[in-house]
């Protein structure tokens, strides 16, 4: 689950992570009132969507009067903001965050993520703040400092010193402030079961203080039961409606931009299936994991969600029977064809528990657009050919 910048900063504030003051607004009138309440002579009007790159997309503007705050809020609210993280379809802006101006002397990058290879949280820092970290990683990877933190010992002074020395911070007072900042951010990450925290930019002010000028947080969905306050921050308008619908039926679904729908059980098998489709010359239209509790209703819902995508020209069902039996999936496919108009070829590869029974069920059904496959490679190739109209 992801949250908005202003919500991330609310969490930061609970842990003493320094941030500029700001107020959320849903209308231009509320934006003007927020600027008046904050005071000062410079404000930043920020679009609130679950995506980075808002500044480059025109969603972050500087205002030098309260009247200009209202004008910019009117311009940004209701716009479809397109960034490198939203895709070409963009995201509708429904909220703006009015933030006080800051004295920016330098811009840094600071983030905390999980390094799966090391099985530890890693603090990443860079002097290249305000830039897309992906570009920095690609063009100048040596400018990214990575410090792994063993959760058994937590954030220690030597971790902080490695960060400040790597960033070239030589002033003793500023070193202490940065280490304190990083320590608090690590605590935010660990105590809230976060998957990712990103501050870009982290600014150094003229007085040598560090402020989280921006903030992004993502959380482990499976741990949200421990954080009801965070779950209440969920903004379903920012989430894909098909992904939400799939979640209600116990399906894990992510839309992609290909032409071959995938219905698989198990995340690893799903990834392998998509890789094989690519290897065979096709492109997957989605990730869909039916899990271990698949039945006719969930399979039918899976087909329904996949077929909402007009680009889908074939569906590859790749099931390895274990927790879920193959015959149950076969019956689910047959029932699904009665419940949903499956108008594209469906390539089916079933292996594992009761695979032979499943093959008999599908063969006896004699459904024209259901094509059997013997293994993963055979199924992927048949799916690619079917999508091209060659089947």
BALOBA-1460 file (C-alpha; in Angstrom, 3 decimals):
// residues 391
<rec num="1" residu="x" x="0.000" y="0.000" z="0.000"/>
<rec num="2" residu="x" x="1.203" y="3.517" z="-0.830"/>
<rec num="3" residu="x" x="0.202" y="6.804" z="0.751"/>
<rec num="4" residu="x" x="0.354" y="10.469" z="-0.249"/>
<rec num="5" residu="x" x="3.256" y="12.786" z="0.540"/>
<rec num="6" residu="x" x="1.305" y="14.733" z="3.145"/>
<rec num="7" residu="x" x="0.388" y="11.487" z="4.905"/>
<rec num="8" residu="x" x="4.017" y="10.327" z="4.899"/>
<rec num="9" residu="x" x="4.981" y="13.612" z="6.493"/>
<rec num="10" residu="x" x="2.370" y="13.129" z="9.197"/>
<rec num="11" residu="x" x="4.099" y="9.869" z="10.093"/>
<rec num="12" residu="x" x="7.525" y="11.546" z="9.907"/>
<rec num="13" residu="x" x="6.350" y="14.197" z="12.375"/>
<rec num="14" residu="x" x="5.445" y="11.541" z="14.970"/>
<rec num="15" residu="x" x="9.085" y="10.445" z="14.989"/>
<rec num="16" residu="x" x="10.609" y="13.904" z="14.971"/>
<rec num="17" residu="x" x="11.787" y="13.752" z="11.347"/>
<rec num="18" residu="x" x="12.028" y="17.452" z="10.351"/>
<rec num="19" residu="x" x="9.697" y="18.543" z="7.527"/>
<rec num="20" residu="x" x="8.370" y="21.909" z="6.311"/>
<rec num="21" residu="x" x="4.886" y="22.778" z="7.552"/>
<rec num="22" residu="x" x="2.045" y="22.126" z="5.157"/>
<rec num="23" residu="x" x="-1.738" y="21.791" z="4.865"/>
<rec num="24" residu="x" x="-3.777" y="19.623" z="2.491"/>
<rec num="25" residu="x" x="-6.432" y="21.275" z="0.298"/>
<rec num="26" residu="x" x="-9.207" y="19.927" z="-1.920"/>
<rec num="27" residu="x" x="-10.271" y="23.218" z="-3.522"/>
<rec num="28" residu="x" x="-8.579" y="26.481" z="-4.585"/>
<rec num="29" residu="x" x="-10.388" y="28.259" z="-1.735"/>
<rec num="30" residu="x" x="-8.978" y="25.785" z="0.805"/>
<rec num="31" residu="x" x="-5.534" y="26.255" z="-0.763"/>
<rec num="32" residu="x" x="-5.641" y="30.031" z="-0.233"/>
<rec num="33" residu="x" x="-6.812" y="29.556" z="3.347"/>
<rec num="34" residu="x" x="-3.952" y="27.104" z="3.949"/>
<rec num="35" residu="x" x="-1.387" y="29.608" z="2.652"/>
<rec num="36" residu="x" x="-2.802" y="32.310" z="4.894"/>
<rec num="37" residu="x" x="-2.669" y="29.990" z="7.896"/>
<rec num="38" residu="x" x="0.939" y="28.975" z="7.165"/>
<rec num="39" residu="x" x="2.042" y="32.571" z="6.722"/>
<rec num="40" residu="x" x="5.219" y="33.662" z="4.976"/>
<rec num="41" residu="x" x="5.771" y="34.985" z="1.468"/>
<rec num="42" residu="x" x="6.518" y="31.861" z="-0.572"/>
<rec num="43" residu="x" x="4.511" y="28.638" z="-0.810"/>
<rec num="44" residu="x" x="4.717" y="25.470" z="-2.862"/>
<rec num="45" residu="x" x="1.579" y="23.960" z="-4.381"/>
<rec num="46" residu="x" x="2.044" y="20.196" z="-4.792"/>
<rec num="47" residu="x" x="-0.196" y="17.725" z="-6.595"/>
<rec num="48" residu="x" x="-0.921" y="14.665" z="-4.444"/>
<rec num="49" residu="x" x="-0.854" y="11.450" z="-6.459"/>
<rec num="50" residu="x" x="0.810" y="8.095" z="-5.861"/>
<rec num="51" residu="x" x="3.688" y="8.673" z="-8.267"/>
<rec num="52" residu="x" x="7.070" y="10.351" z="-8.437"/>
<rec num="53" residu="x" x="8.261" y="12.911" z="-10.945"/>
<rec num="54" residu="x" x="5.416" y="15.307" z="-10.149"/>
<rec num="55" residu="x" x="7.609" y="18.384" z="-10.575"/>
<rec num="56" residu="x" x="8.711" y="17.437" z="-14.076"/>
<rec num="57" residu="x" x="5.085" y="16.701" z="-14.956"/>
<rec num="58" residu="x" x="3.927" y="20.168" z="-13.896"/>
<rec num="59" residu="x" x="2.420" y="19.133" z="-10.575"/>
<rec num="60" residu="x" x="4.687" y="21.202" z="-8.277"/>
<rec num="61" residu="x" x="4.553" y="25.001" z="-8.553"/>
<rec num="62" residu="x" x="5.995" y="27.907" z="-6.574"/>
<rec num="63" residu="x" x="3.670" y="30.740" z="-5.518"/>
<rec num="64" residu="x" x="4.687" y="34.191" z="-4.246"/>
<rec num="65" residu="x" x="1.263" y="35.406" z="-3.135"/>
<rec num="66" residu="x" x="-1.853" y="33.837" z="-1.658"/>
<rec num="67" residu="x" x="-3.756" y="34.809" z="-4.801"/>
<rec num="68" residu="x" x="-1.219" y="32.909" z="-6.887"/>
<rec num="69" residu="x" x="-1.638" y="29.901" z="-4.581"/>
<rec num="70" residu="x" x="-5.342" y="29.872" z="-5.501"/>
<rec num="71" residu="x" x="-4.596" y="30.228" z="-9.212"/>
<rec num="72" residu="x" x="-2.064" y="27.388" z="-9.200"/>
<rec num="73" residu="x" x="-4.356" y="25.153" z="-7.140"/>
<rec num="74" residu="x" x="-7.125" y="25.771" z="-9.676"/>
<rec num="75" residu="x" x="-4.703" y="24.854" z="-12.463"/>
<rec num="76" residu="x" x="-3.420" y="21.668" z="-10.826"/>
<rec num="77" residu="x" x="-6.644" y="20.310" z="-9.290"/>
<rec num="78" residu="x" x="-8.507" y="18.222" z="-11.847"/>
<rec num="79" residu="x" x="-5.538" y="17.906" z="-14.188"/>
<rec num="80" residu="x" x="-4.370" y="14.519" z="-15.424"/>
<rec num="81" residu="x" x="-0.751" y="14.467" z="-14.343"/>
<rec num="82" residu="x" x="1.557" y="12.354" z="-16.489"/>
<rec num="83" residu="x" x="4.964" y="11.384" z="-15.079"/>
<rec num="84" residu="x" x="7.487" y="8.636" z="-15.761"/>
<rec num="85" residu="x" x="5.800" y="6.586" z="-13.017"/>
<rec num="86" residu="x" x="2.143" y="7.027" z="-14.015"/>
<rec num="87" residu="x" x="2.387" y="5.757" z="-17.577"/>
<rec num="88" residu="x" x="0.892" y="7.647" z="-20.529"/>
<rec num="89" residu="x" x="-2.610" y="7.505" z="-19.059"/>
<rec num="90" residu="x" x="-1.560" y="9.682" z="-16.104"/>
<rec num="91" residu="x" x="-3.374" y="10.183" z="-12.796"/>
<rec num="92" residu="x" x="-6.156" y="12.583" z="-11.873"/>
<rec num="93" residu="x" x="-5.137" y="15.149" z="-9.248"/>
<rec num="94" residu="x" x="-7.790" y="15.498" z="-6.539"/>
<rec num="95" residu="x" x="-5.744" y="17.053" z="-3.723"/>
<rec num="96" residu="x" x="-2.970" y="19.609" z="-3.421"/>
<rec num="97" residu="x" x="-0.550" y="20.089" z="-0.555"/>
<rec num="98" residu="x" x="0.271" y="23.676" z="0.333"/>
<rec num="99" residu="x" x="3.706" y="23.817" z="1.913"/>
<rec num="100" residu="x" x="5.737" y="26.684" z="3.299"/>
<rec num="101" residu="x" x="8.789" y="27.763" z="1.349"/>
<rec num="102" residu="x" x="12.253" y="26.757" z="2.513"/>
<rec num="103" residu="x" x="15.755" y="28.192" z="2.273"/>
<rec num="104" residu="x" x="17.415" y="25.566" z="0.078"/>
<rec num="105" residu="x" x="21.206" y="25.521" z="0.136"/>
<rec num="106" residu="x" x="21.732" y="21.950" z="-1.071"/>
<rec num="107" residu="x" x="19.644" y="18.968" z="-2.226"/>
<rec num="108" residu="x" x="20.365" y="15.365" z="-1.238"/>
<rec num="109" residu="x" x="18.650" y="12.016" z="-1.660"/>
<rec num="110" residu="x" x="17.837" y="9.674" z="1.229"/>
<rec num="111" residu="x" x="15.839" y="6.459" z="1.185"/>
<rec num="112" residu="x" x="15.321" y="3.185" z="3.033"/>
<rec num="113" residu="x" x="14.450" y="-0.001" z="1.129"/>
<rec num="114" residu="x" x="14.730" y="-3.739" z="1.619"/>
<rec num="115" residu="x" x="17.716" y="-5.384" z="-0.060"/>
<rec num="116" residu="x" x="16.385" y="-8.878" z="-0.724"/>
<rec num="117" residu="x" x="19.819" y="-10.249" z="-1.586"/>
<rec num="118" residu="x" x="21.285" y="-9.107" z="1.738"/>
<rec num="119" residu="x" x="18.021" y="-9.735" z="3.595"/>
<rec num="120" residu="x" x="18.422" y="-6.408" z="5.363"/>
<rec num="121" residu="x" x="17.080" y="-2.862" z="5.133"/>
<rec num="122" residu="x" x="19.465" y="-0.601" z="3.236"/>
<rec num="123" residu="x" x="19.779" y="3.153" z="3.628"/>
<rec num="124" residu="x" x="20.585" y="4.785" z="0.298"/>
<rec num="125" residu="x" x="21.956" y="8.311" z="0.111"/>
<rec num="126" residu="x" x="23.257" y="10.503" z="-2.671"/>
<rec num="127" residu="x" x="24.454" y="14.024" z="-3.283"/>
<rec num="128" residu="x" x="22.270" y="14.025" z="-6.419"/>
<rec num="129" residu="x" x="19.038" y="15.086" z="-4.731"/>
<rec num="130" residu="x" x="16.133" y="16.371" z="-6.785"/>
<rec num="131" residu="x" x="16.925" y="13.990" z="-9.647"/>
<rec num="132" residu="x" x="15.312" y="10.668" z="-10.529"/>
<rec num="133" residu="x" x="17.292" y="8.119" z="-8.555"/>
<rec num="134" residu="x" x="16.866" y="5.665" z="-11.447"/>
<rec num="135" residu="x" x="18.829" y="8.025" z="-13.695"/>
<rec num="136" residu="x" x="21.540" y="8.452" z="-11.068"/>
<rec num="137" residu="x" x="21.805" y="4.677" z="-10.663"/>
<rec num="138" residu="x" x="22.130" y="4.267" z="-14.429"/>
<rec num="139" residu="x" x="24.468" y="7.145" z="-15.229"/>
<rec num="140" residu="x" x="26.552" y="7.649" z="-12.074"/>
<rec num="141" residu="x" x="26.018" y="4.643" z="-9.762"/>
<rec num="142" residu="x" x="29.130" y="5.551" z="-7.781"/>
<rec num="143" residu="x" x="27.213" y="8.557" z="-6.409"/>
<rec num="144" residu="x" x="24.789" y="6.322" z="-4.521"/>
<rec num="145" residu="x" x="25.900" y="5.262" z="-1.034"/>
<rec num="146" residu="x" x="24.343" y="2.065" z="0.313"/>
<rec num="147" residu="x" x="24.548" y="1.137" z="3.978"/>
<rec num="148" residu="x" x="22.959" y="-2.153" z="5.075"/>
<rec num="149" residu="x" x="21.491" y="-2.250" z="8.597"/>
<rec num="150" residu="x" x="21.273" y="-5.549" z="10.442"/>
<rec num="151" residu="x" x="17.883" y="-5.421" z="12.241"/>
<rec num="152" residu="x" x="19.422" y="-7.376" z="15.128"/>
<rec num="153" residu="x" x="21.557" y="-4.379" z="16.091"/>
<rec num="154" residu="x" x="19.619" y="-1.556" z="14.439"/>
<rec num="155" residu="x" x="20.977" y="1.807" z="13.321"/>
<rec num="156" residu="x" x="24.323" y="2.545" z="14.979"/>
<rec num="157" residu="x" x="26.708" y="5.493" z="14.999"/>
<rec num="158" residu="x" x="29.072" y="3.836" z="12.548"/>
<rec num="159" residu="x" x="26.233" y="3.549" z="10.022"/>
<rec num="160" residu="x" x="25.649" y="7.281" z="10.317"/>
<rec num="161" residu="x" x="29.346" y="8.087" z="9.961"/>
<rec num="162" residu="x" x="29.550" y="5.985" z="6.801"/>
<rec num="163" residu="x" x="26.674" y="8.029" z="5.362"/>
<rec num="164" residu="x" x="27.990" y="11.490" z="6.224"/>
<rec num="165" residu="x" x="31.555" y="10.693" z="5.101"/>
<rec num="166" residu="x" x="30.192" y="9.287" z="1.839"/>
<rec num="167" residu="x" x="28.136" y="12.440" z="1.275"/>
<rec num="168" residu="x" x="31.097" y="14.678" z="2.019"/>
<rec num="169" residu="x" x="29.507" y="16.357" z="5.039"/>
<rec num="170" residu="x" x="32.478" y="17.653" z="7.042"/>
<rec num="171" residu="x" x="30.896" y="20.096" z="9.501"/>
<rec num="172" residu="x" x="30.566" y="18.371" z="12.909"/>
<rec num="173" residu="x" x="27.217" y="19.973" z="13.755"/>
<rec num="174" residu="x" x="25.750" y="19.085" z="10.373"/>
<rec num="175" residu="x" x="27.073" y="15.530" z="10.678"/>
<rec num="176" residu="x" x="25.242" y="15.140" z="13.987"/>
<rec num="177" residu="x" x="22.013" y="16.530" z="12.498"/>
<rec num="178" residu="x" x="22.168" y="14.236" z="9.468"/>
<rec num="179" residu="x" x="22.923" y="11.140" z="11.557"/>
<rec num="180" residu="x" x="19.998" y="11.967" z="13.826"/>
<rec num="181" residu="x" x="17.767" y="12.438" z="10.767"/>
<rec num="182" residu="x" x="18.807" y="9.089" z="9.247"/>
<rec num="183" residu="x" x="18.388" y="7.285" z="12.569"/>
<rec num="184" residu="x" x="14.824" y="8.567" z="12.970"/>
<rec num="185" residu="x" x="13.975" y="7.647" z="9.388"/>
<rec num="186" residu="x" x="15.212" y="4.093" z="9.949"/>
<rec num="187" residu="x" x="12.976" y="3.890" z="13.023"/>
<rec num="188" residu="x" x="9.997" y="5.049" z="10.934"/>
<rec num="189" residu="x" x="10.771" y="2.304" z="8.423"/>
<rec num="190" residu="x" x="11.085" y="-0.517" z="10.952"/>
<rec num="191" residu="x" x="8.249" y="0.356" z="13.322"/>
<rec num="192" residu="x" x="5.687" y="0.853" z="10.548"/>
<rec num="193" residu="x" x="6.529" y="-2.250" z="8.458"/>
<rec num="194" residu="x" x="7.401" y="-0.030" z="5.516"/>
<rec num="195" residu="x" x="8.623" y="-1.488" z="2.240"/>
<rec num="196" residu="x" x="10.127" y="1.764" z="1.060"/>
<rec num="197" residu="x" x="10.763" y="5.321" z="2.223"/>
<rec num="198" residu="x" x="12.120" y="7.908" z="-0.184"/>
<rec num="199" residu="x" x="12.976" y="11.548" z="0.474"/>
<rec num="200" residu="x" x="13.895" y="13.326" z="-2.731"/>
<rec num="201" residu="x" x="15.013" y="15.941" z="-2.172"/>
<rec num="202" residu="x" x="16.259" y="15.997" z="1.363"/>
<rec num="203" residu="x" x="17.351" y="19.625" z="1.644"/>
<rec num="204" residu="x" x="20.027" y="21.346" z="3.678"/>
<rec num="205" residu="x" x="18.942" y="24.838" z="4.624"/>
<rec num="206" residu="x" x="21.096" y="27.921" z="4.925"/>
<rec num="207" residu="x" x="21.219" y="27.375" z="8.695"/>
<rec num="208" residu="x" x="22.572" y="23.845" z="8.216"/>
<rec num="209" residu="x" x="19.361" y="22.000" z="9.126"/>
<rec num="210" residu="x" x="18.017" y="19.036" z="7.158"/>
<rec num="211" residu="x" x="14.368" y="18.888" z="6.030"/>
<rec num="212" residu="x" x="12.336" y="16.273" z="4.178"/>
<rec num="213" residu="x" x="11.121" y="18.486" z="1.364"/>
<rec num="214" residu="x" x="9.403" y="15.511" z="-0.265"/>
<rec num="215" residu="x" x="8.366" y="12.160" z="1.138"/>
<rec num="216" residu="x" x="7.130" y="8.865" z="-0.214"/>
<rec num="217" residu="x" x="6.191" y="5.703" z="1.692"/>
<rec num="218" residu="x" x="5.018" y="2.234" z="0.751"/>
<rec num="219" residu="x" x="3.967" y="-0.484" z="3.185"/>
<rec num="220" residu="x" x="3.861" y="-4.262" z="3.390"/>
<rec num="221" residu="x" x="0.167" y="-5.084" z="2.840"/>
<rec num="222" residu="x" x="0.442" y="-8.291" z="4.850"/>
<rec num="223" residu="x" x="1.446" y="-6.298" z="7.949"/>
<rec num="224" residu="x" x="-1.287" y="-3.655" z="7.780"/>
<rec num="225" residu="x" x="-3.364" y="-5.520" z="10.371"/>
<rec num="226" residu="x" x="-0.827" y="-4.184" z="12.868"/>
<rec num="227" residu="x" x="-1.268" y="-0.575" z="11.692"/>
<rec num="228" residu="x" x="-4.937" y="0.360" z="11.535"/>
<rec num="229" residu="x" x="-3.996" y="4.045" z="11.556"/>
<rec num="230" residu="x" x="-1.976" y="3.598" z="8.365"/>
<rec num="231" residu="x" x="-4.634" y="1.453" z="6.691"/>
<rec num="232" residu="x" x="-7.102" y="4.310" z="7.272"/>
<rec num="233" residu="x" x="-4.848" y="6.471" z="5.068"/>
<rec num="234" residu="x" x="-5.590" y="4.278" z="2.037"/>
<rec num="235" residu="x" x="-6.873" y="6.318" z="-0.913"/>
<rec num="236" residu="x" x="-8.701" y="3.828" z="-3.129"/>
<rec num="237" residu="x" x="-9.154" y="6.465" z="-5.833"/>
<rec num="238" residu="x" x="-5.387" y="6.182" z="-6.422"/>
<rec num="239" residu="x" x="-5.520" y="2.404" z="-6.872"/>
<rec num="240" residu="x" x="-6.313" y="0.450" z="-10.028"/>
<rec num="241" residu="x" x="-10.022" y="-0.583" z="-9.838"/>
<rec num="242" residu="x" x="-9.301" y="-3.974" z="-11.413"/>
<rec num="243" residu="x" x="-6.581" y="-4.664" z="-8.858"/>
<rec num="244" residu="x" x="-8.994" y="-3.758" z="-6.051"/>
<rec num="245" residu="x" x="-11.685" y="-6.027" z="-7.494"/>
<rec num="246" residu="x" x="-9.205" y="-8.892" z="-7.866"/>
<rec num="247" residu="x" x="-8.126" y="-8.453" z="-4.252"/>
<rec num="248" residu="x" x="-11.718" y="-8.919" z="-3.066"/>
<rec num="249" residu="x" x="-11.709" y="-12.376" z="-4.679"/>
<rec num="250" residu="x" x="-8.318" y="-13.369" z="-3.305"/>
<rec num="251" residu="x" x="-6.551" y="-12.784" z="-6.638"/>
<rec num="252" residu="x" x="-3.250" y="-10.956" z="-7.047"/>
<rec num="253" residu="x" x="-3.514" y="-8.917" z="-10.252"/>
<rec num="254" residu="x" x="-1.280" y="-6.326" z="-11.892"/>
<rec num="255" residu="x" x="-2.087" y="-4.926" z="-15.332"/>
<rec num="256" residu="x" x="0.691" y="-4.812" z="-17.936"/>
<rec num="257" residu="x" x="0.798" y="-3.603" z="-21.537"/>
<rec num="258" residu="x" x="1.019" y="-6.858" z="-23.533"/>
<rec num="259" residu="x" x="-1.475" y="-8.977" z="-25.476"/>
<rec num="260" residu="x" x="-1.390" y="-12.352" z="-23.677"/>
<rec num="261" residu="x" x="-3.405" y="-12.677" z="-20.480"/>
<rec num="262" residu="x" x="-1.853" y="-14.897" z="-17.799"/>
<rec num="263" residu="x" x="-3.649" y="-16.903" z="-15.116"/>
<rec num="264" residu="x" x="-1.186" y="-18.766" z="-12.899"/>
<rec num="265" residu="x" x="-0.961" y="-20.130" z="-9.347"/>
<rec num="266" residu="x" x="2.073" y="-18.973" z="-7.417"/>
<rec num="267" residu="x" x="4.057" y="-15.762" z="-7.813"/>
<rec num="268" residu="x" x="7.249" y="-17.549" z="-8.883"/>
<rec num="269" residu="x" x="5.480" y="-19.584" z="-11.541"/>
<rec num="270" residu="x" x="3.702" y="-16.432" z="-12.709"/>
<rec num="271" residu="x" x="7.018" y="-14.626" z="-13.180"/>
<rec num="272" residu="x" x="8.471" y="-17.638" z="-14.980"/>
<rec num="273" residu="x" x="5.398" y="-17.796" z="-17.216"/>
<rec num="274" residu="x" x="5.705" y="-14.146" z="-18.189"/>
<rec num="275" residu="x" x="9.428" y="-14.563" z="-18.876"/>
<rec num="276" residu="x" x="8.729" y="-17.564" z="-21.114"/>
<rec num="277" residu="x" x="6.061" y="-15.673" z="-23.036"/>
<rec num="278" residu="x" x="8.601" y="-12.913" z="-23.655"/>
<rec num="279" residu="x" x="11.196" y="-15.477" z="-24.710"/>
<rec num="280" residu="x" x="8.734" y="-16.914" z="-27.234"/>
<rec num="281" residu="x" x="8.209" y="-13.480" z="-28.772"/>
<rec num="282" residu="x" x="5.037" y="-12.358" z="-26.995"/>
<rec num="283" residu="x" x="4.284" y="-9.891" z="-24.211"/>
<rec num="284" residu="x" x="2.185" y="-10.563" z="-21.085"/>
<rec num="285" residu="x" x="-0.905" y="-8.437" z="-20.507"/>
<rec num="286" residu="x" x="-0.979" y="-8.992" z="-16.770"/>
<rec num="287" residu="x" x="0.293" y="-10.760" z="-13.689"/>
<rec num="288" residu="x" x="-2.517" y="-12.823" z="-12.125"/>
<rec num="289" residu="x" x="-1.942" y="-15.280" z="-9.291"/>
<rec num="290" residu="x" x="-5.075" y="-17.269" z="-8.369"/>
<rec num="291" residu="x" x="-3.367" y="-18.629" z="-5.243"/>
<rec num="292" residu="x" x="-4.243" y="-21.888" z="-3.553"/>
<rec num="293" residu="x" x="-7.995" y="-21.417" z="-3.103"/>
<rec num="294" residu="x" x="-9.094" y="-21.222" z="-6.736"/>
<rec num="295" residu="x" x="-12.631" y="-22.308" z="-7.596"/>
<rec num="296" residu="x" x="-15.067" y="-21.737" z="-10.443"/>
<rec num="297" residu="x" x="-16.045" y="-18.300" z="-9.139"/>
<rec num="298" residu="x" x="-12.486" y="-17.033" z="-8.725"/>
<rec num="299" residu="x" x="-11.390" y="-18.456" z="-12.091"/>
<rec num="300" residu="x" x="-14.397" y="-16.811" z="-13.747"/>
<rec num="301" residu="x" x="-13.552" y="-13.523" z="-12.052"/>
<rec num="302" residu="x" x="-9.978" y="-13.901" z="-13.252"/>
<rec num="303" residu="x" x="-11.142" y="-14.302" z="-16.848"/>
<rec num="304" residu="x" x="-13.503" y="-11.363" z="-16.456"/>
<rec num="305" residu="x" x="-10.766" y="-9.048" z="-15.171"/>
<rec num="306" residu="x" x="-8.249" y="-10.159" z="-17.812"/>
<rec num="307" residu="x" x="-10.778" y="-9.659" z="-20.630"/>
<rec num="308" residu="x" x="-11.528" y="-6.101" z="-19.534"/>
<rec num="309" residu="x" x="-8.253" y="-5.290" z="-21.259"/>
<rec num="310" residu="x" x="-9.113" y="-4.792" z="-24.963"/>
<rec num="311" residu="x" x="-5.522" y="-5.600" z="-25.935"/>
<rec num="312" residu="x" x="-5.789" y="-9.226" z="-24.770"/>
<rec num="313" residu="x" x="-5.781" y="-11.587" z="-27.766"/>
<rec num="314" residu="x" x="-5.163" y="-14.878" z="-25.932"/>
<rec num="315" residu="x" x="-5.078" y="-16.218" z="-22.374"/>
<rec num="316" residu="x" x="-2.503" y="-18.668" z="-21.034"/>
<rec num="317" residu="x" x="-3.669" y="-20.654" z="-17.986"/>
<rec num="318" residu="x" x="-0.605" y="-22.267" z="-16.410"/>
<rec num="319" residu="x" x="-1.362" y="-24.227" z="-13.247"/>
<rec num="320" residu="x" x="0.850" y="-26.545" z="-11.241"/>
<rec num="321" residu="x" x="-1.466" y="-28.585" z="-9.050"/>
<rec num="322" residu="x" x="-0.451" y="-28.796" z="-5.425"/>
<rec num="323" residu="x" x="-2.598" y="-26.977" z="-2.908"/>
<rec num="324" residu="x" x="-5.127" y="-26.390" z="-5.689"/>
<rec num="325" residu="x" x="-5.975" y="-29.521" z="-7.709"/>
<rec num="326" residu="x" x="-5.860" y="-29.445" z="-11.485"/>
<rec num="327" residu="x" x="-9.320" y="-30.983" z="-11.846"/>
<rec num="328" residu="x" x="-10.752" y="-28.125" z="-9.781"/>
<rec num="329" residu="x" x="-9.118" y="-25.632" z="-12.120"/>
<rec num="330" residu="x" x="-10.402" y="-27.542" z="-15.177"/>
<rec num="331" residu="x" x="-13.957" y="-27.466" z="-13.827"/>
<rec num="332" residu="x" x="-13.458" y="-23.814" z="-12.951"/>
<rec num="333" residu="x" x="-12.450" y="-23.068" z="-16.543"/>
<rec num="334" residu="x" x="-15.553" y="-24.825" z="-17.871"/>
<rec num="335" residu="x" x="-17.831" y="-22.997" z="-15.462"/>
<rec num="336" residu="x" x="-16.071" y="-19.725" z="-16.252"/>
<rec num="337" residu="x" x="-16.805" y="-20.127" z="-19.973"/>
<rec num="338" residu="x" x="-20.500" y="-20.313" z="-19.037"/>
<rec num="339" residu="x" x="-20.350" y="-17.292" z="-16.734"/>
<rec num="340" residu="x" x="-18.092" y="-15.064" z="-18.849"/>
<rec num="341" residu="x" x="-17.897" y="-14.492" z="-22.589"/>
<rec num="342" residu="x" x="-14.400" y="-15.852" z="-23.185"/>
<rec num="343" residu="x" x="-14.013" y="-14.709" z="-26.783"/>
<rec num="344" residu="x" x="-10.261" y="-15.270" z="-27.178"/>
<rec num="345" residu="x" x="-8.262" y="-18.541" z="-27.404"/>
<rec num="346" residu="x" x="-7.451" y="-20.031" z="-23.993"/>
<rec num="347" residu="x" x="-4.294" y="-22.132" z="-23.794"/>
<rec num="348" residu="x" x="-4.315" y="-24.443" z="-20.784"/>
<rec num="349" residu="x" x="-1.346" y="-26.225" z="-19.231"/>
<rec num="350" residu="x" x="-2.205" y="-28.216" z="-16.099"/>
<rec num="351" residu="x" x="0.402" y="-30.300" z="-14.299"/>
<rec num="352" residu="x" x="0.639" y="-31.890" z="-10.870"/>
<rec num="353" residu="x" x="-2.156" y="-33.190" z="-8.663"/>
<rec num="354" residu="x" x="-5.016" y="-34.716" z="-10.709"/>
<rec num="355" residu="x" x="-3.570" y="-33.418" z="-13.984"/>
<rec num="356" residu="x" x="-4.744" y="-36.522" z="-15.894"/>
<rec num="357" residu="x" x="-8.299" y="-36.120" z="-14.617"/>
<rec num="358" residu="x" x="-8.183" y="-32.460" z="-15.622"/>
<rec num="359" residu="x" x="-7.075" y="-33.350" z="-19.157"/>
<rec num="360" residu="x" x="-10.038" y="-35.710" z="-19.500"/>
<rec num="361" residu="x" x="-12.455" y="-33.038" z="-18.249"/>
<rec num="362" residu="x" x="-11.205" y="-30.493" z="-20.797"/>
<rec num="363" residu="x" x="-11.115" y="-33.023" z="-23.639"/>
<rec num="364" residu="x" x="-14.695" y="-34.161" z="-22.986"/>
<rec num="365" residu="x" x="-15.907" y="-30.570" z="-22.797"/>
<rec num="366" residu="x" x="-14.966" y="-30.074" z="-26.457"/>
<rec num="367" residu="x" x="-14.812" y="-26.272" z="-26.231"/>
<rec num="368" residu="x" x="-13.450" y="-24.868" z="-29.491"/>
<rec num="369" residu="x" x="-11.317" y="-22.031" z="-28.127"/>
<rec num="370" residu="x" x="-9.683" y="-24.055" z="-25.309"/>
<rec num="371" residu="x" x="-6.300" y="-25.395" z="-26.429"/>
<rec num="372" residu="x" x="-4.326" y="-27.905" z="-24.337"/>
<rec num="373" residu="x" x="-0.570" y="-27.596" z="-23.827"/>
<rec num="374" residu="x" x="1.895" y="-30.212" z="-22.627"/>
<rec num="375" residu="x" x="4.337" y="-28.004" z="-20.735"/>
<rec num="376" residu="x" x="5.314" y="-24.380" z="-20.045"/>
<rec num="377" residu="x" x="7.266" y="-23.853" z="-23.261"/>
<rec num="378" residu="x" x="4.556" y="-25.489" z="-25.390"/>
<rec num="379" residu="x" x="1.850" y="-23.409" z="-23.730"/>
<rec num="380" residu="x" x="3.736" y="-20.135" z="-24.074"/>
<rec num="381" residu="x" x="4.454" y="-20.805" z="-27.759"/>
<rec num="382" residu="x" x="0.818" y="-21.703" z="-28.447"/>
<rec num="383" residu="x" x="-0.321" y="-18.557" z="-26.623"/>
<rec num="384" residu="x" x="1.985" y="-16.392" z="-28.718"/>
<rec num="385" residu="x" x="0.771" y="-18.025" z="-31.944"/>
<rec num="386" residu="x" x="-2.868" y="-17.692" z="-30.854"/>
<rec num="387" residu="x" x="-2.388" y="-13.987" z="-30.100"/>
<rec num="388" residu="x" x="-0.987" y="-13.566" z="-33.605"/>
<rec num="389" residu="x" x="-3.933" y="-15.431" z="-35.113"/>
<rec num="390" residu="x" x="-1.742" y="-18.370" z="-36.127"/>
<rec num="391" residu="x" x="-3.394" y="-21.016" z="-33.935"/>
